[in-house]
Amino acid sequence: MSRRRYVARGVPGGYRIWDNRGRRWWGDLYEFCPDDLTAELNGGADPERLTTLLKRYRAQKR
């Protein structure tokens, strides 16, 4: 199994997505673990699907 590029990591206050290749945080702080978002980033990375998932996770923060 290859090493995943994007990984959800627990941080104080929720979860953030870590980019292993870029060695930096990707996106916002998420209250819930963004499993399907990280799966999409590591998989096909379809822009429309990513936009939908980002909107859903941003709406959960409110």
All heavy atoms as a GROMACS GRO file, in nm:
protein
  523
    1MET      N    1   0.085  -0.118   0.000
    1MET     CA    2   0.000   0.000   0.000
    1MET      C    3   0.089   0.124   0.000
    1MET      O    4   0.184   0.136   0.078
    1MET     CB    5  -0.088  -0.002   0.125
    1MET     CG    6  -0.182   0.114   0.134
    1MET     SD    7  -0.286   0.093   0.280
    1MET     CE    8  -0.415   0.201   0.239
    2SER      N    9   0.059   0.217  -0.088
    2SER     CA   10   0.140   0.337  -0.098
    2SER      C   11   0.104   0.436   0.013
    2SER      O   12  -0.004   0.430   0.072
    2SER     CB   13   0.120   0.402  -0.234
    2SER     OG   14  -0.012   0.447  -0.246
    3ARG      N   15   0.195   0.525   0.038
    3ARG     CA   16   0.174   0.627   0.140
    3ARG      C   17   0.076   0.731   0.088
    3ARG      O   18   0.089   0.780  -0.025
    3ARG     CB   19   0.308   0.691   0.171
    3ARG     CG   20   0.301   0.789   0.283
    3ARG     CD   21   0.440   0.835   0.319
    3ARG     NE   22   0.430   0.939   0.419
    3ARG     CZ   23   0.529   1.012   0.458
    3ARG    NH1   24   0.649   0.993   0.407
    3ARG    NH2   25   0.514   1.104   0.549
    4ARG      N   26  -0.021   0.763   0.170
    4ARG     CA   27  -0.122   0.859   0.128
    4ARG      C   28  -0.066   1.001   0.133
    4ARG      O   29   0.013   1.034   0.219
    4ARG     CB   30  -0.244   0.851   0.219
    4ARG     CG   31  -0.317   0.719   0.204
    4ARG     CD   32  -0.431   0.708   0.297
    4ARG     NE   33  -0.378   0.705   0.433
    4ARG     CZ   34  -0.451   0.719   0.543
    4ARG    NH1   35  -0.579   0.737   0.532
    4ARG    NH2   36  -0.396   0.714   0.661
    5ARG      N   37  -0.109   1.084   0.039
    5ARG     CA   38  -0.061   1.222   0.036
    5ARG      C   39  -0.133   1.306   0.141
    5ARG      O   40  -0.071   1.383   0.212
    5ARG     CB   41  -0.081   1.282  -0.103
    5ARG     CG   42  -0.036   1.425  -0.106
    5ARG     CD   43  -0.035   1.486  -0.242
    5ARG     NE   44   0.007   1.626  -0.231
    5ARG     CZ   45   0.019   1.707  -0.333
    5ARG    NH1   46  -0.005   1.663  -0.454
    5ARG    NH2   47   0.056   1.831  -0.314
    6TYR      N   48  -0.264   1.293   0.150
    6TYR     CA   49  -0.343   1.373   0.243
    6TYR      C   50  -0.393   1.287   0.358
    6TYR      O   51  -0.447   1.179   0.336
    6TYR     CB   52  -0.464   1.436   0.172
    6TYR     CG   53  -0.422   1.532   0.063
    6TYR    CD1   54  -0.419   1.491  -0.070
    6TYR    CD2   55  -0.387   1.662   0.093
    6TYR    CE1   56  -0.382   1.578  -0.170
    6TYR    CE2   57  -0.349   1.750  -0.007
    6TYR     CZ   58  -0.347   1.708  -0.138
    6TYR     OH   59  -0.309   1.794  -0.237
    7VAL      N   60  -0.375   1.336   0.481
    7VAL     CA   61  -0.414   1.262   0.600
    7VAL      C   62  -0.485   1.356   0.696
    7VAL      O   63  -0.439   1.469   0.718
    7VAL     CB   64  -0.289   1.204   0.671
    7VAL    CG1   65  -0.328   1.126   0.793
    7VAL    CG2   66  -0.207   1.119   0.576
    8ALA      N   67  -0.597   1.313   0.754
    8ALA     CA   68  -0.667   1.392   0.855
    8ALA      C   69  -0.600   1.369   0.989
    8ALA      O   70  -0.579   1.255   1.031
    8ALA     CB   71  -0.814   1.352   0.861
    9ARG      N   72  -0.563   1.478   1.055
    9ARG     CA   73  -0.498   1.469   1.186
    9ARG      C   74  -0.579   1.545   1.289
    9ARG      O   75  -0.630   1.654   1.261
    9ARG     CB   76  -0.358   1.529   1.181
    9ARG     CG   77  -0.263   1.448   1.097
    9ARG     CD   78  -0.123   1.498   1.114
    9ARG     NE   79  -0.030   1.414   1.039
    9ARG     CZ   80   0.096   1.441   1.024
    9ARG    NH1   81   0.149   1.547   1.080
    9ARG    NH2   82   0.174   1.362   0.955
   10GLY      N   83  -0.588   1.487   1.407
   10GLY     CA   84  -0.657   1.553   1.516
   10GLY      C   85  -0.571   1.664   1.574
   10GLY      O   86  -0.453   1.646   1.602
   11VAL      N   87  -0.630   1.781   1.588
   11VAL     CA   88  -0.564   1.897   1.649
   11VAL      C   89  -0.660   1.954   1.754
   11VAL      O   90  -0.779   1.921   1.753
   11VAL     CB   91  -0.529   2.005   1.543
   11VAL    CG1   92  -0.428   1.953   1.444
   11VAL    CG2   93  -0.652   2.053   1.471
   12PRO      N   94  -0.611   2.037   1.844
   12PRO     CA   95  -0.704   2.097   1.941
   12PRO      C   96  -0.818   2.171   1.871
   12PRO      O   97  -0.794   2.256   1.786
   12PRO     CB   98  -0.615   2.194   2.019
   12PRO     CG   99  -0.478   2.138   2.005
   12PRO     CD  100  -0.474   2.075   1.868
   13GLY      N  101  -0.940   2.133   1.900
   13GLY     CA  102  -1.057   2.196   1.840
   13GLY      C  103  -1.115   2.122   1.722
   13GLY      O  104  -1.215   2.163   1.667
   14GLY      N  105  -1.054   2.012   1.677
   14GLY     CA  106  -1.112   1.938   1.565
   14GLY      C  107  -1.008   1.863   1.485
   14GLY      O  108  -0.919   1.799   1.540
   15TYR      N  109  -1.019   1.872   1.351
   15TYR     CA  110  -0.931   1.800   1.260
   15TYR      C  111  -0.881   1.895   1.152
   15TYR      O  112  -0.950   1.988   1.112
   15TYR     CB  113  -1.006   1.686   1.191
   15TYR     CG  114  -1.046   1.576   1.282
   15TYR    CD1  115  -1.167   1.578   1.349
   15TYR    CD2  116  -0.962   1.467   1.302
   15TYR    CE1  117  -1.204   1.477   1.435
   15TYR    CE2  118  -0.998   1.364   1.387
   15TYR     CZ  119  -1.119   1.370   1.453
   15TYR     OH  120  -1.154   1.270   1.539
   16ARG      N  121  -0.760   1.869   1.105
   16ARG     CA  122  -0.706   1.940   0.990
   16ARG      C  123  -0.648   1.836   0.895
   16ARG      O  124  -0.614   1.726   0.934
   16ARG     CB  125  -0.596   2.037   1.032
   16ARG     CG  126  -0.654   2.147   1.118
   16ARG     CD  127  -0.573   2.270   1.122
   16ARG     NE  128  -0.571   2.334   0.992
   16ARG     CZ  129  -0.493   2.437   0.965
   16ARG    NH1  130  -0.414   2.485   1.056
   16ARG    NH2  131  -0.494   2.492   0.846
   17ILE      N  132  -0.636   1.874   0.767
   17ILE     CA  133  -0.581   1.784   0.666
   17ILE      C  134  -0.436   1.822   0.642
   17ILE      O  135  -0.405   1.937   0.612
   17ILE     CB  136  -0.663   1.793   0.536
   17ILE    CG1  137  -0.806   1.746   0.563
   17ILE    CG2  138  -0.598   1.709   0.427
   17ILE    CD1  139  -0.898   1.757   0.446
   18TRP      N  140  -0.347   1.724   0.656
   18TRP     CA  141  -0.204   1.743   0.638
   18TRP      C  142  -0.162   1.691   0.501
   18TRP      O  143  -0.198   1.581   0.461
   18TRP     CB  144  -0.126   1.669   0.748
   18TRP     CG  145   0.020   1.681   0.736
   18TRP    CD1  146   0.106   1.584   0.693
   18TRP    CD2  147   0.100   1.796   0.766
   18TRP    NE1  148   0.235   1.632   0.696
   18TRP    CE2  149   0.234   1.762   0.739
   18TRP    CE3  150   0.072   1.924   0.812
   18TRP    CZ2  151   0.338   1.852   0.758
   18TRP    CZ3  152   0.175   2.013   0.831
   18TRP    CH2  153   0.306   1.976   0.804
   19ASP      N  154  -0.088   1.773   0.427
   19ASP     CA  155  -0.036   1.736   0.296
   19ASP      C  156   0.106   1.682   0.316
   19ASP      O  157   0.197   1.759   0.348
   19ASP     CB  158  -0.035   1.859   0.206
   19ASP     CG  159   0.017   1.832   0.066
   19ASP    OD1  160   0.057   1.717   0.037
   19ASP    OD2  161   0.017   1.926  -0.015
   20ASN      N  162   0.125   1.551   0.302
   20ASN     CA  163   0.257   1.490   0.323
   20ASN      C  164   0.361   1.536   0.222
   20ASN      O  165   0.478   1.550   0.255
   20ASN     CB  166   0.247   1.338   0.319
   20ASN     CG  167   0.193   1.282   0.448
   20ASN    OD1  168   0.229   1.327   0.555
   20ASN    ND2  169   0.107   1.182   0.438
   21ARG      N  170   0.320   1.558   0.099
   21ARG     CA  171   0.416   1.598  -0.004
   21ARG      C  172   0.458   1.744   0.015
   21ARG      O  173   0.576   1.777   0.007
   21ARG     CB  174   0.358   1.579  -0.143
   21ARG     CG  175   0.462   1.595  -0.252
   21ARG     CD  176   0.407   1.571  -0.390
   21ARG     NE  177   0.348   1.438  -0.403
   21ARG     CZ  178   0.264   1.404  -0.499
   21ARG    NH1  179   0.229   1.492  -0.591
   21ARG    NH2  180   0.213   1.282  -0.505
   22GLY      N  181   0.360   1.831   0.040
   22GLY     CA  182   0.390   1.973   0.057
   22GLY      C  183   0.434   2.009   0.198
   22GLY      O  184   0.482   2.120   0.222
   23ARG      N  185   0.414   1.915   0.291
   23ARG     CA  186   0.449   1.936   0.433
   23ARG      C  187   0.386   2.062   0.489
   23ARG      O  188   0.454   2.149   0.546
   23ARG     CB  189   0.600   1.938   0.451
   23ARG     CG  190   0.662   1.806   0.418
   23ARG     CD  191   0.809   1.809   0.440
   23ARG     NE  192   0.863   1.682   0.399
   23ARG     CZ  193   0.939   1.606   0.475
   23ARG    NH1  194   0.971   1.643   0.595
   23ARG    NH2  195   0.984   1.491   0.430
   24ARG      N  196   0.255   2.073   0.471
   24ARG     CA  197   0.180   2.187   0.525
   24ARG      C  198   0.033   2.146   0.541
   24ARG      O  199  -0.010   2.043   0.491
   24ARG     CB  200   0.192   2.306   0.433
   24ARG     CG  201   0.138   2.279   0.294
   24ARG     CD  202   0.162   2.392   0.200
   24ARG     NE  203   0.133   2.344   0.066
   24ARG     CZ  204   0.090   2.419  -0.031
   24ARG    NH1  205   0.072   2.547  -0.012
   24ARG    NH2  206   0.065   2.368  -0.148
   25TRP      N  207  -0.041   2.229   0.612
   25TRP     CA  208  -0.184   2.205   0.631
   25TRP      C  209  -0.258   2.242   0.504
   25TRP      O  210  -0.224   2.338   0.435
   25TRP     CB  211  -0.238   2.287   0.748
   25TRP     CG  212  -0.180   2.247   0.878
   25TRP    CD1  213  -0.096   2.321   0.956
   25TRP    CD2  214  -0.203   2.125   0.950
   25TRP    NE1  215  -0.063   2.252   1.070
   25TRP    CE2  216  -0.128   2.132   1.069
   25TRP    CE3  217  -0.277   2.011   0.925
   25TRP    CZ2  218  -0.126   2.030   1.162
   25TRP    CZ3  219  -0.275   1.909   1.018
   25TRP    CH2  220  -0.201   1.918   1.135
   26TRP      N  221  -0.364   2.167   0.474
   26TRP     CA  222  -0.448   2.193   0.358
   26TRP      C  223  -0.588   2.223   0.409
   26TRP      O  224  -0.643   2.148   0.488
   26TRP     CB  225  -0.451   2.069   0.268
   26TRP     CG  226  -0.526   2.089   0.141
   26TRP    CD1  227  -0.476   2.129   0.022
   26TRP    CD2  228  -0.667   2.068   0.119
   26TRP    NE1  229  -0.574   2.135  -0.072
   26TRP    CE2  230  -0.693   2.099  -0.014
   26TRP    CE3  231  -0.772   2.029   0.201
   26TRP    CZ2  232  -0.820   2.091  -0.068
   26TRP    CZ3  233  -0.898   2.020   0.147
   26TRP    CH2  234  -0.922   2.051   0.014
   27GLY      N  235  -0.649   2.329   0.363
   27GLY     CA  236  -0.788   2.359   0.398
   27GLY      C  237  -0.804   2.418   0.536
   27GLY      O  238  -0.711   2.474   0.595
   28ASP      N  239  -0.925   2.407   0.587
   28ASP     CA  240  -0.965   2.470   0.713
   28ASP      C  241  -0.958   2.372   0.829
   28ASP      O  242  -0.927   2.254   0.811
   28ASP     CB  243  -1.111   2.519   0.702
   28ASP     CG  244  -1.130   2.620   0.590
   28ASP    OD1  245  -1.036   2.698   0.567
   28ASP    OD2  246  -1.237   2.618   0.527
   29LEU      N  247  -0.993   2.422   0.946
   29LEU     CA  248  -1.011   2.338   1.064
   29LEU      C  249  -1.152   2.281   1.057
   29LEU      O  250  -1.249   2.355   1.037
   29LEU     CB  251  -0.994   2.421   1.192
   29LEU     CG  252  -1.021   2.350   1.323
   29LEU    CD1  253  -0.910   2.249   1.349
   29LEU    CD2  254  -1.028   2.449   1.436
   30TYR      N  255  -1.165   2.149   1.070
   30TYR     CA  256  -1.294   2.083   1.062
   30TYR      C  257  -1.334   2.029   1.198
   30TYR      O  258  -1.251   1.973   1.269
   30TYR     CB  259  -1.290   1.969   0.960
   30TYR     CG  260  -1.251   2.016   0.822
   30TYR    CD1  261  -1.123   1.996   0.774
   30TYR    CD2  262  -1.341   2.085   0.742
   30TYR    CE1  263  -1.085   2.041   0.650
   30TYR    CE2  264  -1.304   2.130   0.616
   30TYR     CZ  265  -1.176   2.108   0.571
   30TYR     OH  266  -1.140   2.153   0.448
   31GLU      N  267  -1.460   2.045   1.232
   31GLU     CA  268  -1.510   1.998   1.360
   31GLU      C  269  -1.520   1.846   1.364
   31GLU      O  270  -1.493   1.784   1.466
   31GLU     CB  271  -1.647   2.061   1.386
   31GLU     CG  272  -1.688   2.062   1.530
   31GLU     CD  273  -1.813   2.146   1.551
   31GLU    OE1  274  -1.816   2.261   1.507
   31GLU    OE2  275  -1.907   2.093   1.611
   32PHE      N  276  -1.559   1.786   1.252
   32PHE     CA  277  -1.573   1.641   1.242
   32PHE      C  278  -1.464   1.587   1.148
   32PHE      O  279  -1.416   1.658   1.060
   32PHE     CB  280  -1.710   1.603   1.186
   32PHE     CG  281  -1.823   1.655   1.271
   32PHE    CD1  282  -1.896   1.766   1.234
   32PHE    CD2  283  -1.855   1.592   1.390
   32PHE    CE1  284  -1.999   1.814   1.313
   32PHE    CE2  285  -1.957   1.639   1.470
   32PHE     CZ  286  -2.029   1.751   1.431
   33CYS      N  287  -1.429   1.461   1.165
   33CYS     CA  288  -1.324   1.400   1.084
   33CYS      C  289  -1.369   1.391   0.937
   33CYS      O  290  -1.469   1.326   0.907
   33CYS     CB  291  -1.289   1.262   1.137
   33CYS     SG  292  -1.147   1.190   1.055
   34PRO      N  293  -1.296   1.454   0.846
   34PRO     CA  294  -1.337   1.458   0.705
   34PRO      C  295  -1.288   1.336   0.626
   34PRO      O  296  -1.206   1.347   0.536
   34PRO     CB  297  -1.271   1.586   0.655
   34PRO     CG  298  -1.148   1.599   0.738
   34PRO     CD  299  -1.184   1.543   0.872
   35ASP      N  300  -1.338   1.217   0.662
   35ASP     CA  301  -1.293   1.093   0.598
   35ASP      C  302  -1.319   1.091   0.448
   35ASP      O  303  -1.232   1.056   0.370
   35ASP     CB  304  -1.360   0.972   0.661
   35ASP     CG  305  -1.310   0.946   0.802
   35ASP    OD1  306  -1.193   0.976   0.830
   35ASP    OD2  307  -1.390   0.896   0.884
   36ASP      N  308  -1.442   1.129   0.406
   36ASP     CA  309  -1.472   1.124   0.263
   36ASP      C  310  -1.396   1.230   0.185
   36ASP      O  311  -1.361   1.210   0.070
   36ASP     CB  312  -1.623   1.133   0.238
   36ASP     CG  313  -1.689   1.246   0.315
   36ASP    OD1  314  -1.624   1.307   0.400
   36ASP    OD2  315  -1.808   1.272   0.289
   37LEU      N  316  -1.366   1.343   0.248
   37LEU     CA  317  -1.287   1.447   0.182
   37LEU      C  318  -1.143   1.400   0.160
   37LEU      O  319  -1.089   1.416   0.050
   37LEU     CB  320  -1.289   1.576   0.265
   37LEU     CG  321  -1.213   1.695   0.210
   37LEU    CD1  322  -1.263   1.733   0.072
   37LEU    CD2  323  -1.227   1.814   0.305
   38THR      N  324  -1.082   1.338   0.259
   38THR     CA  325  -0.945   1.288   0.241
   38THR      C  326  -0.942   1.173   0.141
   38THR      O  327  -0.846   1.161   0.063
   38THR     CB  328  -0.883   1.243   0.374
   38THR    OG1  329  -0.967   1.148   0.436
   38THR    CG2  330  -0.859   1.359   0.466
   39ALA      N  331  -1.046   1.091   0.139
   39ALA     CA  332  -1.052   0.981   0.041
   39ALA      C  333  -1.060   1.037  -0.100
   39ALA      O  334  -0.995   0.985  -0.192
   39ALA     CB  335  -1.172   0.892   0.071
   40GLU      N  336  -1.137   1.143  -0.119
   40GLU     CA  337  -1.149   1.204  -0.252
   40GLU      C  338  -1.018   1.271  -0.292
   40GLU      O  339  -0.975   1.262  -0.408
   40GLU     CB  340  -1.262   1.306  -0.254
   40GLU     CG  341  -1.288   1.368  -0.389
   40GLU     CD  342  -1.335   1.268  -0.495
   40GLU    OE1  343  -1.404   1.171  -0.460
   40GLU    OE2  344  -1.301   1.289  -0.613
   41LEU      N  345  -0.951   1.338  -0.199
   41LEU     CA  346  -0.823   1.401  -0.230
   41LEU      C  347  -0.718   1.298  -0.268
   41LEU      O  348  -0.639   1.321  -0.360
   41LEU     CB  349  -0.773   1.482  -0.109
   41LEU     CG  350  -0.842   1.614  -0.084
   41LEU    CD1  351  -0.802   1.667   0.054
   41LEU    CD2  352  -0.806   1.714  -0.191
   42ASN      N  353  -0.715   1.185  -0.200
   42ASN     CA  354  -0.619   1.080  -0.230
   42ASN      C  355  -0.658   0.997  -0.353
   42ASN      O  356  -0.574   0.932  -0.413
   42ASN     CB  357  -0.601   0.987  -0.110
   42ASN     CG  358  -0.524   1.054   0.001
   42ASN    OD1  359  -0.428   1.124  -0.023
   42ASN    ND2  360  -0.568   1.033   0.123
   43GLY      N  361  -0.784   1.003  -0.389
   43GLY     CA  362  -0.832   0.924  -0.503
   43GLY      C  363  -0.835   1.005  -0.631
   43GLY      O  364  -0.732   1.053  -0.679
   44GLY      N  365  -0.954   1.024  -0.686
   44GLY     CA  366  -0.969   1.091  -0.814
   44GLY      C  367  -0.953   1.241  -0.811
   44GLY      O  368  -0.917   1.302  -0.911
   45ALA      N  369  -0.981   1.304  -0.698
   45ALA     CA  370  -0.973   1.450  -0.682
   45ALA      C  371  -1.058   1.524  -0.785
   45ALA      O  372  -1.013   1.618  -0.849
   45ALA     CB  373  -0.829   1.498  -0.685
   46ASP      N  374  -1.183   1.480  -0.801
   46ASP     CA  375  -1.277   1.545  -0.892
   46ASP      C  376  -1.312   1.682  -0.836
   46ASP      O  377  -1.361   1.693  -0.723
   46ASP     CB  378  -1.402   1.458  -0.905
   46ASP     CG  379  -1.508   1.521  -0.992
   46ASP    OD1  380  -1.472   1.584  -1.093
   46ASP    OD2  381  -1.628   1.505  -0.960
   47PRO      N  382  -1.289   1.791  -0.910
   47PRO     CA  383  -1.314   1.925  -0.858
   47PRO      C  384  -1.458   1.950  -0.813
   47PRO      O  385  -1.481   2.016  -0.711
   47PRO     CB  386  -1.279   2.017  -0.975
   47PRO     CG  387  -1.189   1.937  -1.062
   47PRO     CD  388  -1.230   1.794  -1.043
   48GLU      N  389  -1.555   1.898  -0.886
   48GLU     CA  390  -1.695   1.918  -0.848
   48GLU      C  391  -1.727   1.847  -0.716
   48GLU      O  392  -1.795   1.901  -0.630
   48GLU     CB  393  -1.788   1.869  -0.958
   48GLU     CG  394  -1.781   1.955  -1.083
   48GLU     CD  395  -1.872   1.902  -1.192
   48GLU    OE1  396  -1.967   1.828  -1.162
   48GLU    OE2  397  -1.845   1.935  -1.309
   49ARG      N  398  -1.678   1.726  -0.703
   49ARG     CA  399  -1.700   1.649  -0.579
   49ARG      C  400  -1.629   1.716  -0.461
   49ARG      O  401  -1.684   1.724  -0.352
   49ARG     CB  402  -1.648   1.506  -0.599
   49ARG     CG  403  -1.659   1.419  -0.478
   49ARG     CD  404  -1.795   1.356  -0.465
   49ARG     NE  405  -1.788   1.260  -0.356
   49ARG     CZ  406  -1.872   1.259  -0.255
   49ARG    NH1  407  -1.972   1.344  -0.253
   49ARG    NH2  408  -1.860   1.173  -0.157
   50LEU      N  409  -1.506   1.766  -0.481
   50LEU     CA  410  -1.434   1.836  -0.375
   50LEU      C  411  -1.509   1.961  -0.331
   50LEU      O  412  -1.518   1.989  -0.211
   50LEU     CB  413  -1.293   1.874  -0.422
   50LEU     CG  414  -1.194   1.760  -0.431
   50LEU    CD1  415  -1.064   1.809  -0.493
   50LEU    CD2  416  -1.168   1.700  -0.296
   51THR      N  417  -1.562   2.036  -0.426
   51THR     CA  418  -1.638   2.157  -0.394
   51THR      C  419  -1.760   2.123  -0.310
   51THR      O  420  -1.789   2.191  -0.211
   51THR     CB  421  -1.681   2.229  -0.523
   51THR    OG1  422  -1.563   2.258  -0.599
   51THR    CG2  423  -1.755   2.358  -0.492
   52THR      N  424  -1.830   2.018  -0.348
   52THR     CA  425  -1.949   1.975  -0.273
   52THR      C  426  -1.912   1.935  -0.130
   52THR      O  427  -1.979   1.975  -0.034
   52THR     CB  428  -2.016   1.855  -0.344
   52THR    OG1  429  -2.045   1.891  -0.478
   52THR    CG2  430  -2.141   1.813  -0.272
   53LEU      N  431  -1.805   1.859  -0.115
   53LEU     CA  432  -1.763   1.815   0.018
   53LEU      C  433  -1.716   1.933   0.103
   53LEU      O  434  -1.747   1.940   0.223
   53LEU     CB  435  -1.651   1.711   0.006
   53LEU     CG  436  -1.693   1.576  -0.051
   53LEU    CD1  437  -1.570   1.491  -0.082
   53LEU    CD2  438  -1.785   1.504   0.046
   54LEU      N  439  -1.641   2.026   0.044
   54LEU     CA  440  -1.596   2.143   0.119
   54LEU      C  441  -1.712   2.228   0.167
   54LEU      O  442  -1.713   2.275   0.281
   54LEU     CB  443  -1.501   2.228   0.033
   54LEU     CG  444  -1.362   2.170   0.013
   54LEU    CD1  445  -1.286   2.252  -0.091
   54LEU    CD2  446  -1.286   2.170   0.143
   55LYS      N  447  -1.812   2.246   0.082
   55LYS     CA  448  -1.931   2.323   0.122
   55LYS      C  449  -2.004   2.254   0.236
   55LYS      O  450  -2.052   2.319   0.328
   55LYS     CB  451  -2.025   2.342   0.003
   55LYS     CG  452  -1.976   2.444  -0.095
   55LYS     CD  453  -2.073   2.460  -0.209
   55LYS     CE  454  -2.021   2.559  -0.311
   55LYS     NZ  455  -2.114   2.575  -0.424
   56ARG      N  456  -2.013   2.122   0.230
   56ARG     CA  457  -2.082   2.047   0.336
   56ARG      C  458  -2.009   2.060   0.470
   56ARG      O  459  -2.071   2.085   0.573
   56ARG     CB  460  -2.096   1.901   0.298
   56ARG     CG  461  -2.178   1.824   0.398
   56ARG     CD  462  -2.202   1.684   0.354
   56ARG     NE  463  -2.082   1.607   0.388
   56ARG     CZ  464  -2.060   1.484   0.347
   56ARG    NH1  465  -2.144   1.425   0.267
   56ARG    NH2  466  -1.952   1.421   0.383
   57TYR      N  467  -1.877   2.048   0.468
   57TYR     CA  468  -1.801   2.058   0.593
   57TYR      C  469  -1.799   2.200   0.647
   57TYR      O  470  -1.801   2.221   0.766
   57TYR     CB  471  -1.659   2.006   0.576
   57TYR     CG  472  -1.654   1.856   0.584
   57TYR    CD1  473  -1.635   1.778   0.472
   57TYR    CD2  474  -1.673   1.790   0.704
   57TYR    CE1  475  -1.632   1.640   0.480
   57TYR    CE2  476  -1.670   1.652   0.714
   57TYR     CZ  477  -1.649   1.578   0.601
   57TYR     OH  478  -1.648   1.442   0.610
   58ARG      N  479  -1.799   2.301   0.560
   58ARG     CA  480  -1.805   2.439   0.606
   58ARG      C  481  -1.940   2.470   0.669
   58ARG      O  482  -1.950   2.544   0.765
   58ARG     CB  483  -1.777   2.535   0.492
   58ARG     CG  484  -1.632   2.541   0.457
   58ARG     CD  485  -1.603   2.645   0.352
   58ARG     NE  486  -1.464   2.634   0.309
   58ARG     CZ  487  -1.425   2.640   0.185
   58ARG    NH1  488  -1.511   2.659   0.087
   58ARG    NH2  489  -1.296   2.628   0.156
   59ALA      N  490  -2.046   2.411   0.614
   59ALA     CA  491  -2.181   2.432   0.669
   59ALA      C  492  -2.195   2.368   0.807
   59ALA      O  493  -2.268   2.418   0.891
   59ALA     CB  494  -2.286   2.375   0.573
   60GLN      N  495  -2.124   2.258   0.832
   60GLN     CA  496  -2.131   2.192   0.962
   60GLN      C  497  -2.064   2.274   1.072
   60GLN      O  498  -2.092   2.257   1.189
   60GLN     CB  499  -2.065   2.054   0.955
   60GLN     CG  500  -2.144   1.952   0.880
   60GLN     CD  501  -2.074   1.819   0.873
   60GLN    OE1  502  -1.959   1.805   0.914
   60GLN    NE2  503  -2.142   1.719   0.818
   61LYS      N  504  -1.972   2.364   1.033
   61LYS     CA  505  -1.902   2.446   1.131
   61LYS      C  506  -1.993   2.553   1.191
   61LYS      O  507  -1.969   2.601   1.300
   61LYS     CB  508  -1.781   2.513   1.066
   61LYS     CG  509  -1.668   2.419   1.043
   61LYS     CD  510  -1.547   2.476   0.974
   61LYS     CE  511  -1.519   2.619   0.991
   61LYS     NZ  512  -1.394   2.662   0.928
   62ARG      N  513  -2.097   2.591   1.118
   62ARG     CA  514  -2.183   2.701   1.164
   62ARG      C  515  -2.282   2.656   1.268
   62ARG      O  516  -2.322   2.553   1.284
   62ARG     CB  517  -2.258   2.761   1.046
   62ARG     CG  518  -2.163   2.821   0.948
   62ARG     CD  519  -2.236   2.880   0.832
   62ARG     NE  520  -2.136   2.908   0.730
   62ARG     CZ  521  -2.164   2.910   0.602
   62ARG    NH1  522  -2.284   2.887   0.559
   62ARG    NH2  523  -2.070   2.936   0.516
   0.00000   0.00000   0.00000
